[in-house]
Amino acid sequence: MPESPAAVDVPPRTGSGTARPPRRIALARLRDFALVPGIIAIAVVGQLVNPVFLQYDNVINILQTMSEIALLVLAQTMVLVVGKMDLSLESTFGLAPGVAAWLTIGGGHSLGLLPSWTAVPVVLLVGVVVGALNALLIVRFGLSGFVVTLGMLIVLRGLLTGISGGQTFFGLPDSVLYLGTTLWAGIPASIWICVLLFAGGIVLLGYTRFGRSLYAIGGNEDAAKAAGIRTDRIVWIVLIGASVLAALGGLLLSGRLASVAAAQGNGYIFTVFAAAVIGGVSLNGGRGTLFGAFTGILLLYMIQNVLTLAGVPAQWIGALNGAIILIALVMSRITSGKRQT
């Protein structure tokens, strides 16, 4: 997998003038695969705990339930790489399909003002609006990304509770149900969408000028500006794109469950950060890859599935995610030698 451009060093030259690749480059390339042995180990442990673990239906269940929140991980990883942070993604995950349900279905707290076919465009439009508001406050007005998105998280969560009356939306349009329930080549569409988006993101970050600009901005925004990179425009694109991905993830979950709960997405941001951090994404910006983030969320969901099959109460999963974040931060501090800020 391509390494983070910010981690690339200029190869030192020997006395004969030939370039000698530094050891750090090799280590950076291997860092993307750091969780692969752990994934294999968890697969072995899971099979020993319960022979159901590696059966086709259980593997598909893990991948499908993971695919929805994996889009949040994809979104957050791009935001972190550019040196920002978006806490509001989990609320966009719930509000976007909630607004679509509110506007397209009738009865109860719903308005039913729009035809059912508009549900999916409304979901994506809500993502665009939320991302644009975040970008406006962060980029245009220069406010703290952490504080802005924390405030936005609270506002969006309140809006979803308000329009739903604290109840769950049912009777969703077929256009919403389609992506969450249909099969493409015998595999849930949400899995295909997740894999394709991650593959596209890996190419975008690792092999395009836009991707290199993200790492440059996250590594040193002032230097990126001096190099002629249009930093503000790129941050706008990333924040809006991240919110659209969060809205799409919420659409997939709502389609699979055929409902939108008033609390949809609440607490997901902790799992998202856990996956990103253990996947090698730096909270300081400019470092990390989407492949690493993908292996991070995959490992977390495999662990959760093993614990479920072993009969461990679900309440312990939150504590596990928190412990994983702390351990990953300590390991990152030790291996990188840089203080976390």
C-alpha positions as CSV (number, residue, x, y, z in Angstrom):
1,M,0.0,0.0,0.0
2,P,1.2,3.6,-0.6
3,E,2.7,5.2,2.4
4,S,1.8,8.6,3.7
5,P,3.7,11.2,1.7
6,A,4.3,13.2,4.8
7,A,6.4,10.3,6.1
8,V,8.7,10.1,3.1
9,D,12.3,11.0,3.7
10,V,14.9,12.0,1.1
11,P,17.1,9.0,0.6
12,P,20.6,9.6,1.9
13,R,23.5,9.1,-0.6
14,T,26.5,7.1,-0.1
15,G,30.0,8.2,-1.0
16,S,29.6,6.8,-4.5
17,G,26.6,9.1,-5.1
18,T,24.0,6.2,-5.2
19,A,20.8,6.6,-3.2
20,R,20.4,4.3,-0.2
21,P,16.8,3.8,0.8
22,P,16.4,4.7,4.5
23,R,15.1,2.2,6.9
24,R,12.2,4.5,7.8
25,I,10.6,4.1,4.3
26,A,10.5,0.3,4.6
27,L,9.0,0.6,8.1
28,A,6.4,3.1,6.9
29,R,5.3,0.6,4.1
30,L,5.1,-2.2,6.6
31,R,3.0,-0.1,9.0
32,D,0.0,-0.4,6.8
33,F,0.0,-4.2,7.4
34,A,0.7,-4.0,11.1
35,L,-2.8,-5.2,12.0
36,V,-3.0,-8.1,9.5
37,P,-1.3,-10.6,11.9
38,G,-3.8,-9.5,14.6
39,I,-6.7,-10.1,12.2
40,I,-5.4,-13.6,11.4
41,A,-4.9,-14.2,15.1
42,I,-8.5,-13.1,16.0
43,A,-9.8,-15.3,13.2
44,V,-8.1,-18.3,14.7
45,V,-9.3,-17.5,18.2
46,G,-12.8,-16.9,17.0
47,Q,-12.9,-20.2,15.3
48,L,-11.7,-21.9,18.5
49,V,-14.3,-20.1,20.6
50,N,-17.1,-21.0,18.3
51,P,-17.0,-22.9,15.0
52,V,-19.6,-20.5,13.6
53,F,-17.1,-17.7,13.4
54,L,-15.7,-18.4,10.0
55,Q,-18.9,-19.7,8.4
56,Y,-20.0,-17.7,5.4
57,D,-23.1,-16.3,7.0
58,N,-21.2,-15.0,10.0
59,V,-18.4,-13.5,7.9
60,I,-21.0,-11.7,5.7
61,N,-22.8,-10.5,8.9
62,I,-19.5,-9.0,10.2
63,L,-18.7,-7.3,6.9
64,Q,-22.2,-5.9,6.4
65,T,-22.6,-4.5,10.0
66,M,-19.1,-3.1,9.7
67,S,-19.6,-1.5,6.2
68,E,-21.9,1.2,7.5
69,I,-19.7,2.5,10.2
70,A,-16.7,1.9,8.0
71,L,-17.8,4.8,5.9
72,L,-17.6,7.0,9.0
73,V,-14.0,5.7,9.5
74,L,-13.2,6.5,5.8
75,A,-14.6,10.0,6.3
76,Q,-12.8,10.7,9.6
77,T,-9.5,9.4,8.3
78,M,-9.5,11.9,5.4
79,V,-10.4,14.7,7.9
80,L,-7.6,13.6,10.3
81,V,-5.0,13.3,7.5
82,V,-5.7,17.0,6.5
83,G,-5.1,18.0,10.1
84,K,-8.7,18.5,11.2
85,M,-11.3,16.6,13.3
86,D,-15.0,16.1,12.8
87,L,-17.0,14.9,15.8
88,S,-20.3,15.7,14.1
89,L,-20.1,12.7,11.7
90,E,-22.0,10.4,14.0
91,S,-24.9,12.9,14.2
92,T,-25.0,13.4,10.4
93,F,-25.1,9.6,10.3
94,G,-28.5,9.7,12.0
95,L,-29.9,13.1,11.0
96,A,-29.5,12.7,7.2
97,P,-31.8,9.6,6.8
98,G,-34.0,11.0,9.6
99,V,-34.7,14.2,7.6
100,A,-35.3,12.1,4.5
101,A,-37.9,10.0,6.4
102,W,-39.4,13.1,7.9
103,L,-40.0,14.7,4.6
104,T,-41.0,11.6,2.5
105,I,-43.3,9.4,4.6
106,G,-46.6,10.4,6.1
107,G,-48.2,9.9,9.5
108,G,-47.0,10.5,13.0
109,H,-44.3,13.1,13.2
110,S,-43.5,12.9,9.5
111,L,-44.5,15.7,7.1
112,G,-44.7,13.6,3.8
113,L,-44.0,16.7,1.7
114,L,-41.8,15.1,-0.9
115,P,-42.2,12.1,-3.2
116,S,-40.5,8.9,-2.0
117,W,-38.0,8.9,-4.8
118,T,-36.4,12.0,-3.4
119,A,-35.3,10.2,-0.2
120,V,-31.8,9.3,-1.3
121,P,-31.0,12.8,-2.8
122,V,-32.3,14.4,0.4
123,V,-30.0,12.2,2.5
124,L,-26.9,13.3,0.5
125,L,-28.0,16.9,0.4
126,V,-28.2,17.0,4.2
127,G,-24.6,15.7,4.2
128,V,-23.5,18.5,1.9
129,V,-25.3,21.2,4.0
130,V,-23.8,19.9,7.3
131,G,-20.3,19.7,5.8
132,A,-20.6,23.1,4.3
133,L,-21.6,24.6,7.6
134,N,-18.6,23.0,9.3
135,A,-16.3,24.2,6.6
136,L,-17.7,27.7,6.8
137,L,-17.1,28.0,10.5
138,I,-13.7,26.3,10.5
139,V,-12.2,27.6,7.3
140,R,-13.9,31.0,6.8
141,F,-14.2,32.1,10.4
142,G,-11.1,30.3,11.6
143,L,-12.8,28.6,14.6
144,S,-11.5,25.5,16.3
145,G,-12.5,22.4,14.4
146,F,-13.0,20.4,17.6
147,V,-15.3,23.0,19.2
148,V,-17.3,23.6,16.0
149,T,-17.9,19.9,15.3
150,L,-18.7,19.2,18.9
151,G,-21.3,22.0,18.9
152,M,-22.6,20.7,15.5
153,L,-22.9,17.2,17.0
154,I,-25.1,18.4,19.8
155,V,-27.2,20.6,17.4
156,L,-27.8,17.7,14.9
157,R,-28.6,15.2,17.6
158,G,-31.2,17.7,19.0
159,L,-32.7,18.2,15.5
160,L,-33.1,14.5,15.0
161,T,-34.8,14.1,18.4
162,G,-37.0,17.1,17.6
163,I,-38.2,16.0,14.1
164,S,-38.8,12.4,15.3
165,G,-40.4,13.3,18.6
166,G,-38.0,10.9,20.2
167,Q,-39.6,8.0,18.2
168,T,-38.4,5.7,15.4
169,F,-39.3,6.3,11.8
170,F,-40.7,3.3,10.1
171,G,-42.2,2.7,6.6
172,L,-39.2,4.0,4.8
173,P,-39.3,4.4,1.0
174,D,-38.1,1.5,-1.2
175,S,-35.2,3.7,-2.5
176,V,-33.9,3.8,1.1
177,L,-34.4,0.1,1.7
178,Y,-32.7,-0.9,-1.6
179,L,-29.1,-0.2,-0.7
180,G,-29.4,-1.7,2.7
181,T,-31.1,-5.0,1.7
182,T,-30.3,-5.8,-1.9
183,L,-27.6,-8.3,-3.0
184,W,-25.1,-7.7,-5.8
185,A,-23.6,-11.0,-7.0
186,G,-24.9,-12.7,-3.8
187,I,-23.2,-10.2,-1.5
188,P,-25.0,-7.3,0.3
189,A,-24.7,-4.0,-1.7
190,S,-23.4,-2.2,1.4
191,I,-20.3,-4.4,1.4
192,W,-19.6,-3.6,-2.3
193,I,-20.1,0.1,-1.7
194,C,-17.8,0.1,1.3
195,V,-15.0,-1.8,-0.5
196,L,-15.3,0.3,-3.7
197,L,-15.2,3.6,-1.7
198,F,-12.2,2.5,0.3
199,A,-10.4,1.3,-2.9
200,G,-11.2,4.7,-4.5
201,G,-10.0,6.5,-1.4
202,I,-6.7,4.6,-1.3
203,V,-6.0,5.5,-5.0
204,L,-7.0,9.1,-4.3
205,L,-4.8,9.6,-1.3
206,G,-1.9,7.6,-2.5
207,Y,-1.6,8.3,-6.2
208,T,-3.0,11.7,-6.9
209,R,-2.0,15.3,-6.5
210,F,-5.1,15.9,-4.4
211,G,-4.1,13.2,-2.0
212,R,-0.6,14.4,-1.6
213,S,-2.0,17.9,-0.9
214,L,-4.0,16.4,2.0
215,Y,-0.9,15.0,3.6
216,A,1.0,18.3,2.9
217,I,-1.7,20.4,4.6
218,G,-1.9,18.0,7.6
219,G,1.8,17.9,8.0
220,N,2.4,21.7,7.8
221,E,-0.4,24.0,6.5
222,D,1.8,27.1,6.3
223,A,4.4,25.2,4.2
224,A,1.6,23.8,2.0
225,K,0.3,27.4,1.4
226,A,3.8,28.5,0.5
227,A,4.1,25.7,-2.0
228,G,1.0,27.0,-3.8
229,I,-1.5,24.5,-2.5
230,R,-5.0,26.0,-2.2
231,T,-5.5,24.8,1.4
232,D,-8.8,26.4,2.1
233,R,-10.5,24.9,-0.9
234,I,-9.1,21.4,-0.2
235,V,-10.3,21.5,3.5
236,W,-13.8,22.6,2.2
237,I,-13.9,19.6,-0.1
238,V,-12.7,17.2,2.6
239,L,-15.2,18.4,5.2
240,I,-18.1,18.3,2.8
241,G,-17.1,14.9,1.4
242,A,-16.8,13.5,4.9
243,S,-20.3,14.6,5.8
244,V,-21.7,13.1,2.6
245,L,-20.0,9.8,3.4
246,A,-21.5,9.9,6.9
247,A,-24.9,10.5,5.4
248,L,-24.4,7.6,3.0
249,G,-23.4,5.3,5.9
250,G,-26.5,6.3,7.8
251,L,-28.6,5.5,4.7
252,L,-27.1,2.0,4.5
253,L,-27.9,1.3,8.1
254,S,-31.4,2.7,7.9
255,G,-32.0,0.6,4.8
256,R,-30.8,-2.6,6.5
257,L,-32.9,-2.0,9.6
258,A,-35.9,-0.5,7.7
259,S,-36.0,2.3,10.3
260,V,-34.4,5.4,11.6
261,A,-34.0,5.5,15.4
262,A,-34.0,8.9,17.2
263,A,-30.6,7.8,18.7
264,Q,-29.1,6.5,15.5
265,G,-25.3,7.1,15.4
266,N,-25.0,8.1,19.1
267,G,-21.6,7.0,20.4
268,Y,-20.3,5.8,17.1
269,I,-17.6,8.4,17.0
270,F,-15.7,6.5,19.7
271,T,-15.5,3.4,17.6
272,V,-14.5,5.5,14.6
273,F,-11.6,7.1,16.5
274,A,-10.6,3.7,17.9
275,A,-10.4,2.2,14.4
276,A,-8.5,5.1,12.9
277,V,-6.0,5.3,15.7
278,I,-5.2,1.6,15.9
279,G,-5.0,1.7,12.0
280,G,-2.1,4.1,12.3
281,V,-3.8,7.4,11.5
282,S,-2.2,10.3,13.4
283,L,-4.4,12.6,15.4
284,N,-1.9,15.4,14.6
285,G,-2.5,15.2,10.9
286,G,-0.4,14.4,7.9
287,R,0.0,10.6,8.5
288,G,-2.0,7.5,8.1
289,T,-3.6,5.5,5.3
290,L,-7.1,4.3,4.4
291,F,-5.9,0.7,4.3
292,G,-4.7,0.9,7.8
293,A,-8.0,2.5,8.9
294,F,-9.9,-0.3,7.1
295,T,-7.9,-3.0,8.9
296,G,-8.6,-1.1,12.2
297,I,-12.4,-1.2,11.9
298,L,-12.3,-4.8,10.6
299,L,-10.2,-5.9,13.6
300,L,-12.6,-4.1,16.0
301,Y,-15.7,-5.8,14.5
302,M,-14.0,-9.2,14.5
303,I,-13.2,-8.8,18.2
304,Q,-16.8,-7.7,19.0
305,N,-18.1,-10.7,17.1
306,V,-15.8,-13.1,19.0
307,L,-16.9,-11.5,22.3
308,T,-20.6,-11.9,21.3
309,L,-20.1,-15.6,20.4
310,A,-18.3,-16.1,23.6
311,G,-21.2,-14.7,25.6
312,V,-19.5,-11.6,26.8
313,P,-22.0,-8.8,27.7
314,A,-22.2,-6.1,25.1
315,Q,-21.6,-3.4,27.7
316,W,-17.9,-4.3,27.9
317,I,-17.4,-3.5,24.2
318,G,-17.3,0.2,24.9
319,A,-14.6,-0.2,27.6
320,L,-12.7,-2.4,25.1
321,N,-12.7,0.3,22.5
322,G,-11.5,2.9,25.0
323,A,-8.7,0.7,26.1
324,I,-7.7,0.0,22.5
325,I,-7.4,3.8,21.8
326,L,-5.2,4.3,24.9
327,I,-2.9,1.4,24.0
328,A,-2.7,2.5,20.4
329,L,-1.8,6.1,21.5
330,V,0.9,4.8,23.8
331,M,2.4,2.6,21.1
332,S,2.3,5.4,18.6
333,R,4.1,7.7,21.1
334,I,6.8,5.0,21.6
335,T,7.3,4.2,18.0
336,S,7.2,7.7,16.6
337,G,9.0,9.5,19.4
338,K,6.6,12.5,19.0
339,R,4.5,13.9,21.8
340,Q,0.7,13.8,21.2
341,T,-1.0,17.2,21.3
